[in-house]
Amino acid sequence: MMNFDVKSLSKMALFLMTPVLAFRTFYENALSWNYFYFAIFLILLCGVLILLNYVIGFMRGWDSSSICSSILSSAFMNNGNYGTPVVLFVFGKAGLNFAVILMVIQQLIMCTIGLYYAAKGSLDPERKVSPLKEIFRMPIVYGAVLGLLCQIFSVGISPDMYTAISMVADSTIPTVMIILGMQLADISLKKLEKERLAYSLILKMAISPIAAFVIASFLPVDHMVKQIMVITAAMPTAANTTMYALQFNTKPEFVSSATLLSTLLSIVALPIVISLALL
């Protein structure tokens, strides 16, 4: 029977594949004022969920790794390969561009704030580098910045080179999902921290869209954009957080379980949120 080293595959995806995906994402999407408003929205939403995790963690006596893994499980949504098709289905092409912009900014937040908390909650005793330094060691940040600079200064890329970039970028999400599946295969339901998992799922599937509605109501964007903000906030946990948790040993079993269960729960929760958002 073949045995694959999940952490090695995760390292390959994190260090070799996701930087290419980040580059293409930021290279293809032109900057606009919507970036500014969406950035405010996503940063405030992420901040609210992080704060709530700290409050709950303090009240329940969680250690640093438990708080950080709960943040990875509840503060970052899958508004890329999950959220974008949902927005396209609900709003058509009119909403697709807004969903793509949200996805781009969410990627930047995940590869900075998400990496910070993954590094901060690491249970690996050999890691002596500070969480902030870990962010600067990750090539995904440089891929995003390089893509943004190439887009701003209209740097041309040859068709052959762009084909190679697209091939790697397109294979990133399937690879991440395979890694998630391999991680889930080793999970024991008896060892799950059910209480903490329940808190993370409530924050992700219920509190997040409510907080998104409140934040969006104060932003100078049209009604459809506010609806898209609320709907994307109800998306399940981003699969990339499992990869971060694996890389830094930040309770990866817990994070991958939250990703799986939030995705399953979204089958019921998302139609409810969409119905309420469209009222």
KAFEN-V150142 format. One record per pair of residues at least 24 apart in sequence whose C-alpha atoms are under 10 Angstrom apart, sorted by the first residue. I is the first residue (numbers start at 1). J is the second residue. D is the distance in whole Angstrom. If there is no record, write none. Layout:
I;J;D
I;J;D
This chain:
4;182;9
5;179;10
5;182;10
6;178;10
6;179;7
6;180;9
6;181;10
6;182;7
6;183;7
6;243;10
6;246;8
6;247;10
7;179;9
7;183;9
7;243;8
7;245;10
7;246;6
7;247;7
7;248;10
7;249;9
8;246;10
8;247;9
9;175;9
9;176;9
9;178;10
9;179;7
9;243;9
9;247;10
10;175;9
10;176;8
10;178;10
10;179;7
10;180;9
10;240;10
10;242;9
10;243;6
10;244;8
10;245;10
10;246;7
10;247;7
11;243;8
11;244;9
11;246;9
11;247;6
12;175;10
13;168;10
13;171;10
13;172;7
13;173;9
13;175;7
13;176;7
13;179;9
13;240;10
13;243;8
14;138;8
14;139;8
14;140;7
14;172;9
14;176;9
14;240;9
14;243;7
14;244;8
14;247;8
15;137;10
15;138;7
15;139;6
15;140;7
16;139;8
16;140;9
16;168;9
16;169;10
16;172;9
17;139;10
17;140;9
17;165;10
17;167;10
17;168;6
17;169;7
17;170;9
17;171;8
17;172;6
17;173;9
17;175;9
17;176;10
18;111;10
18;139;8
18;140;6
18;141;10
18;143;8
18;144;10
18;168;9
18;169;7
18;170;10
18;171;10
18;172;6
18;173;9
18;176;9
18;240;9
19;111;10
19;138;9
19;139;6
19;140;4
19;141;7
19;142;7
19;143;5
19;144;7
19;145;10
19;146;10
19;147;10
19;168;10
19;169;8
19;172;10
20;139;9
20;140;8
20;142;10
20;143;6
20;144;8
20;147;9
20;164;10
20;165;6
20;166;8
20;167;10
20;168;7
20;169;6
20;170;9
20;172;9
21;107;10
21;140;8
21;143;8
21;144;8
21;147;10
21;165;8
21;166;8
21;167;10
21;168;7
21;169;4
21;170;7
21;171;9
21;172;7
21;173;9
22;104;8
22;107;7
22;108;8
22;111;9
22;139;10
22;140;6
22;141;8
22;142;9
22;143;6
22;144;5
22;145;9
22;146;9
22;147;7
22;148;9
22;169;8
23;140;8
23;141;9
23;142;8
23;143;5
23;144;5
23;145;7
23;146;6
23;147;4
23;148;7
23;149;10
23;150;9
23;151;10
23;165;9
23;169;9
24;143;8
24;144;8
24;146;10
24;147;6
24;148;9
24;151;10
24;162;9
24;165;7
24;166;7
24;168;10
24;169;7
24;170;10
25;100;9
25;101;9
25;103;9
25;104;6
25;105;10
25;107;9
25;143;10
25;144;8
25;147;7
25;148;9
25;169;9
26;101;9
26;104;7
26;105;9
26;107;9
26;108;9
26;143;9
26;144;6
26;145;8
26;146;8
26;147;5
26;148;5
26;149;9
26;150;9
26;151;7
26;152;10
27;143;10
27;144;8
27;145;9
27;146;8
27;147;4
27;148;5
27;149;8
27;150;6
27;151;5
27;152;8
27;154;9
27;155;9
28;104;10
28;147;8
28;148;9
28;150;10
28;151;7
29;97;9
29;100;8
29;101;7
29;104;8
29;147;10
29;148;9
29;151;8
29;152;10
30;101;9
30;148;9
30;151;7
30;152;8
31;101;9
31;148;9
31;151;9
31;152;8
32;101;9
34;98;8
34;101;8
34;102;9
34;221;8
34;225;10
35;98;9
35;101;7
35;102;8
35;104;9
35;105;7
36;105;10
37;102;10
37;216;9
37;219;7
37;220;8
37;221;8
38;98;9
38;99;10
38;101;8
38;102;6
38;103;10
38;104;10
38;105;7
38;106;9
38;216;9
38;219;9
38;221;9
38;225;9
38;229;8
39;101;9
39;102;8
39;104;10
39;105;6
39;106;8
39;108;10
39;109;9
40;105;10
40;215;9
40;216;10
40;219;9
41;102;9
41;212;8
41;215;7
41;216;7
41;218;10
41;219;8
41;226;10
41;229;8
42;75;10
42;76;9
42;102;8
42;105;8
42;106;7
42;109;8
42;212;9
42;215;9
42;216;10
42;229;9
42;233;9
43;105;9
43;106;9
43;109;8
43;113;10
44;211;9
44;212;9
44;215;8
45;75;8
45;76;9
45;208;7
45;209;9
45;210;10
45;211;7
45;212;6
45;213;10
45;214;10
45;215;7
45;216;10
45;233;8
46;71;9
46;74;9
46;75;5
46;76;7
46;77;10
46;106;10
46;109;9
46;110;10
46;113;9
46;114;10
46;208;9
46;211;10
46;212;10
46;233;10
47;75;8
47;113;10
48;75;9
48;207;10
48;208;9
48;211;8
48;212;10
49;74;7
49;75;5
49;76;9
49;200;10
49;203;7
49;204;8
49;207;8
49;208;7
49;211;9
50;74;8
50;75;6
50;76;10
50;117;10
50;203;10
51;75;10
52;203;8
52;207;10
53;199;9
53;200;8
53;203;8
56;196;9
56;199;8
56;200;10
57;196;9
57;199;10
60;195;10
60;196;9
62;196;9
63;121;9
64;117;10
64;120;8
64;121;6
64;122;9
64;123;10
64;250;10
65;117;9
65;118;9
65;119;9
65;120;7
65;121;4
65;122;6
65;123;7
65;249;9
65;250;6
65;251;7
66;121;7
66;122;10
66;193;10
66;196;8
66;250;8
66;251;7
66;254;9
67;117;9
67;120;10
67;121;8
67;196;9
67;250;10
68;114;9
68;116;9
68;117;5
68;118;7
68;119;9
68;120;7
68;121;5
68;122;9
68;245;9
68;250;8
68;251;9
68;255;10
69;114;10
69;117;8
69;118;7
69;120;10
69;121;7
69;122;9
69;196;10
69;200;9
69;241;9
69;242;10
69;244;10
69;245;7
69;249;10
69;250;6
69;251;6
69;252;8
69;253;10
69;254;7
69;255;6
69;256;10
69;258;10
70;117;10
70;121;10
70;196;8
70;197;8
70;199;8
70;200;6
70;201;9
70;203;10
70;250;10
70;251;9
70;254;8
70;255;7
70;258;9
71;114;8
71;117;7
71;118;9
71;121;10
71;200;8
71;203;10
71;204;10
71;241;10
71;255;9
72;110;9
72;113;10
72;114;7
72;115;9
72;117;7
72;118;7
72;121;10
72;200;9
72;237;8
72;238;9
72;239;10
72;240;9
72;241;6
72;242;8
72;244;9
72;245;8
72;250;9
72;252;10
72;254;10
72;255;7
72;256;10
72;258;9
72;259;10
73;197;9
73;199;10
73;200;6
73;201;8
73;203;9
73;204;8
73;236;9
73;237;6
73;238;8
73;239;9
73;241;7
73;242;9
73;245;10
73;252;10
73;254;8
73;255;5
73;256;8
73;257;9
73;258;6
73;259;7
73;262;9
74;197;10
74;199;9
74;200;5
74;201;7
74;202;8
74;203;6
74;204;5
74;205;8
74;207;10
74;208;8
74;236;8
74;237;6
74;238;9
74;241;10
74;255;9
74;258;8
74;259;9
74;262;9
75;110;9
75;113;10
75;114;9
75;200;9
75;203;8
75;204;7
75;208;8
75;233;9
75;236;10
75;237;8
75;238;9
75;241;10
76;106;8
76;107;9
76;109;9
76;110;7
76;113;10
76;114;8
76;204;8
76;208;10
76;233;9
76;235;9
76;236;8
76;237;6
76;238;6
76;239;9
76;240;9
76;241;8
77;103;9
77;106;8
77;107;10
77;110;9
77;204;8
77;205;10
77;208;9
77;232;7
77;233;7
77;234;7
77;235;5
77;236;6
77;237;5
77;238;5
77;239;9
77;240;10
77;241;9
77;259;10
77;262;10
78;103;8
78;106;9
78;107;10
78;232;8
78;233;9
78;234;9
78;235;6
78;236;6
78;237;6
78;238;4
78;239;7
78;240;9
78;241;10
78;259;9
78;263;9
79;103;6
79;104;9
79;106;8
79;107;9
79;231;9
79;232;6
79;233;8
79;234;9
79;235;6
79;236;8
79;237;9
79;238;8
80;104;8
80;106;9
80;107;9
80;173;10
80;232;9
80;235;10
80;238;9
81;173;8
81;174;10
81;238;9
81;239;10
82;232;9
82;235;7
82;236;8
82;238;9
82;263;9
83;228;9
83;231;8
83;232;6
83;233;9
83;234;9
83;235;6
83;236;9
84;228;10
84;232;8
86;228;10
86;231;9
86;232;9
86;235;9
86;270;9
86;274;10
87;227;10
87;228;7
87;229;10
87;231;8
87;232;8
87;274;10
90;228;9
90;231;10
90;274;8
90;278;10
91;224;8
91;227;10
91;228;9
94;224;9
94;225;10
95;224;8
95;225;8
95;227;10
95;228;7
96;228;10
98;224;10
98;225;7
98;228;8
98;229;9
99;225;9
99;228;7
99;229;8
99;232;8
102;228;9
102;229;8
102;232;8
103;232;9
104;144;9
106;238;10
107;140;9
107;141;10
107;144;9
107;238;10
107;240;9
108;140;9
108;141;7
108;144;7
108;145;9
109;141;10
110;141;10
110;238;9
110;240;8
110;241;8
110;244;10
111;135;8
111;138;8
111;139;9
111;140;7
111;141;6
111;144;9
111;240;9
111;241;9
111;244;9
112;136;9
112;138;9
112;140;9
112;141;7
114;240;9
114;241;7
114;244;8
114;245;10
115;141;10
115;241;8
115;244;7
115;245;9
115;247;10
115;248;9
116;244;10
117;244;9
117;245;9
117;248;10
117;250;9
118;241;8
118;242;10
118;243;10
118;244;6
118;245;6
118;246;9
118;247;8
118;248;6
118;249;8
118;250;6
118;251;9
118;252;10
119;244;8
119;245;8
119;247;9
119;248;6
119;249;8
119;250;8
120;248;9
120;250;8
121;245;9
121;248;8
121;249;8
121;250;5
121;251;8
122;244;10
122;245;8
122;246;9
122;247;9
122;248;5
122;249;5
122;250;5
122;251;8
122;252;10
123;248;7
123;249;6
123;250;6
123;251;8
124;247;10
124;248;7
124;249;6
124;250;8
125;249;10
127;248;8
134;248;10
173;239;9
173;240;9
176;239;7
176;240;7
176;241;10
176;242;9
176;243;7
177;239;7
177;240;9
177;242;10
177;243;10
179;239;9
179;240;10
179;242;8
179;243;8
179;246;10
179;256;10
180;239;7
180;240;9
180;241;10
180;242;7
180;243;8
180;246;10
180;252;10
180;253;10
180;255;10
180;256;6
180;257;9
180;259;9
180;260;9
181;256;9
181;260;9
182;256;10
183;242;8
183;243;10
183;246;9
183;252;8
183;253;7
183;255;10
183;256;7
183;257;9
184;252;9
184;253;7
184;254;10
184;255;10
184;256;6
184;257;7
184;259;10
184;260;8
185;253;10
186;253;8
187;252;10
187;253;6
187;254;9
187;256;9
187;257;8
188;253;9
188;257;10
189;257;9
191;253;9
191;254;9
192;253;8
192;254;7
192;257;8
193;253;10
193;254;7
193;257;10
194;254;9
196;254;9
196;258;10
197;254;7
197;255;9
197;257;8
197;258;7
197;261;9
197;262;10
198;258;9
198;261;10
200;237;10
200;255;10
200;258;7
200;262;9
201;236;9
201;237;9
201;258;7
201;259;9
201;261;8
201;262;6
201;265;9
202;262;9
203;234;10
204;233;8
204;234;7
204;235;8
204;236;7
204;237;7
204;258;9
204;262;8
205;233;8
205;234;5
205;235;7
205;236;7
205;237;9
205;262;7
205;263;10
205;265;8
205;266;7
205;269;7
205;270;8
205;273;9
206;233;9
206;234;7
206;269;8
206;273;9
207;233;9
207;234;9
208;232;10
208;233;6
208;234;6
208;235;9
209;233;5
209;234;5
209;235;9
209;273;8
209;277;9
210;234;9
210;273;9
213;277;9
223;278;10
224;277;9
224;278;9
226;277;9
227;273;10
227;274;8
227;276;9
227;277;6
227;278;7
227;279;9
228;274;9
228;277;8
228;278;9
229;277;9
230;273;8
230;274;8
230;276;10
230;277;7
230;278;10
231;270;8
231;271;9
231;272;10
231;273;6
231;274;6
231;275;10
231;276;9
231;277;7
231;278;9
232;270;9
232;273;10
232;274;10
233;270;10
233;273;10
234;262;10
234;266;8
234;269;8
234;270;7
234;272;10
234;273;7
234;274;9
235;262;8
235;263;8
235;265;10
235;266;7
235;269;9
235;270;7
235;273;10
236;260;8
236;261;8
236;262;5
236;263;5
236;264;8
236;265;8
236;266;6
236;267;10
236;269;10
236;270;9
237;261;9
237;262;6
237;263;7
237;266;10
238;262;10
238;263;9
239;263;10
